[in-house]
Amino acid sequence: MQKFKVHEASGLFAWATTRLTLLDILKKKREEEEKETGGLTAERIRGLLEGEERLLCVSIADPFTIKDLVITLSRDLLNRRKRKFQVKPYILFVFDEGQEFIPDMSSSSGIDRKCSKQVETLLRQGRKYGLGACVATQRIAYLNTNALQQLHTYFVGTLPRPYDRSVVSNTFMIDQGILEKTLEFAPGEWLLSSYIATGIENVPIFIRADNAENELEKFLSYTTGQLGLEP
């Protein structure tokens, strides 16, 4: 203000001389809210991910808040690893209801578009720095296909809608005739296609997955038996 000789009675002078005070007030208020709710900042979540934690589940009802967290956290992790050329520890992001995080760019705006673009960047660049992603959705027609093309392994369940089958066929290079077989799938049956994981590049195969609840029950029964505990 002194350098440009701004008059003390002007609005600009008042803004410039009070903004630090306002920032301090907002910072204190934010810290008080975090104490009251016991919440975590994106920075503290990053610290947990790069520490000893092996599983971190985040569920936030407000769509704006969780998308803002995805943008901040993924960008922070990616930028830090680029600067340090850091690869470990390996981190896998899992996005359930993927259409909320990577919506079609042509029909999204605001934070939806920013989130979709950031997750697309994570999918494109993250694997070089130990950052992977898994996307689960039942509404594939509403997703950002540029982001989907960055995924290397696909599990395709029953696709009753012709448009969904068309999107999968064009995005993942799977024949429409093969996708129509998904209409006959029983629970636990999937069409698996991968560039690397199966050893047969981009050749779809049909698989049947074990019931996860039964497998978990077996594991817990075995564990409690080994420890001499009551099941």
ZIMOPE-V874248 format. One record per backbone hydrogen bond with DSSP energy under -1.0 kcal/mol. CO is the residue of the C=O (numbers start at 0). NH is the residue of the N-H. Records with the same first field share a line. If there is no record, write none. Layout:
CO=NH, NH
This chain:
0=5
6=9
9=13
10=14
11=15
12=16
13=17
14=18
17=21
18=22
19=23
20=24
21=25
22=26
23=27
24=28
25=29
26=30
27=31
28=32
29=33
30=34
31=35
32=36
33=37
40=44
41=45
42=46
43=47
44=48
45=49
47=50
61=65
62=66
63=67
64=68
65=69
66=70
67=71
68=72
69=73
70=74
71=75
72=76
73=77
74=78
75=79
76=80
77=81
78=82
79=83
80=84, 85
90=131
92=133
94=135
96=99
97=100, 101
101=143
103=106
108=111
109=113
110=114
111=115
112=116
113=117
114=118
115=119
116=120
117=121
118=122
119=123
120=124
121=125
125=128, 130
126=129
129=90
131=92
133=94
135=97
138=141
139=142
141=103
143=147
144=148
146=149
147=150
151=194
153=192
155=190
160=164
161=165
162=166
163=167
164=168
165=169
166=170
167=171
174=178
175=179
177=180
178=181
179=182
180=183
181=184
185=188
187=208
189=206
190=155
191=204
192=153
193=201
195=198
199=202
204=191
206=189
210=214
211=215
212=216
213=217
214=218
215=219
216=220
217=221
218=222
219=223
220=224
221=225
222=226
223=228
